[in-house]
Amino acid sequence: MRSLDPVTEFLAGRYGRWACGWNCSVGEGDVDGGVVEVWCCSSDSVTTPEATAPLVVDSLREWRGWLEDLAERFADLSPPRSTPAPSADHWYWERACTRLVTTVADRTQAESGWYAHCEQVLRWFLACNGIDEGQAQDIVRNAVGGRFGSWIAPDVPVVDAVSSRFAGGVGGIG
């Protein structure tokens, strides 16, 4: 297997850390559980420089589109800015978690390791709302806690339970 580290380092150096997810592919890829459909894995996607370079560019664009989509979702799902996170109505946090989990499950097709990216997205959402990294990690770990698995989208009761625990975790900050 060819290392893609030099490509990732180049992209991150040129565009910023956001570019590091360019090869987070759907299914079992180099970094599985992601949303990028253009890129599969180095064994399938890396051929000649002339053929591979456009795939890398398309993958980077697809990843960037996902990040921009998430930014819009985060803005739409966040509680009012004037409300401190722990004081916000639990409804905001439950709704956000439910919508983010179902969106990530859909975009990743709930394939191999999708739940790792889902947990990452939930942590990003909390960070976007001013919750520090350690607290966000604890909230997500306690909410998800092994309730998701590869190759299967969570059913409604599981999403509801995770969302309720997520909201309770945010409400418990203090």
C-alpha positions, 0 to 999 in steps of 0.5 A: 500500500502506498502512503498518502501522508505526503499528499495529505501533508501537502494539502494541509500545508497549502490549504490548512488542516481542514484538508486532512479529511480529503481521503475519508472515504465511504466504506473500507478505504484508506480512512474509512467511515467517511463521506468522500465517494470519489476516492476509494483507497490507494490500491484502487485510486492511485495509478498514474500521476495524470490520473490520480491528481484529478481524483485527489482534487475532486476528493478535496472538493467533495470533502470541502463541500461536506465541511461547508454543509456541516458549517451551515447545519451547525449554524441552523442547529445551534441554540441562540448565541445569547444563551450559554450552552448548559442553559440552553433548552435540551430540545436544541441539543437533542434536535441537533444530535438527532439531525447530525447522527442521521445526516452522517449515517446517510452521507457515510451510508452507515458503512464501515466505521461510520460512527467514528466520523459521526462522533467527530461531527458531534464533537465539532458541533459542541466545539462550535458552541463553545464547549471545550474539547475535553468536555465535548469528548466526554459528552459524546463518549457518554452519549454514544458509548458503543451504541452504533456499529459498522454497516448498520444505520441506527434505528429510531430508539437508538438515535433517540437514546443517544440524543437524550444522553447528548442533551443531558451531557451538555446540560450537565456542564457547569 
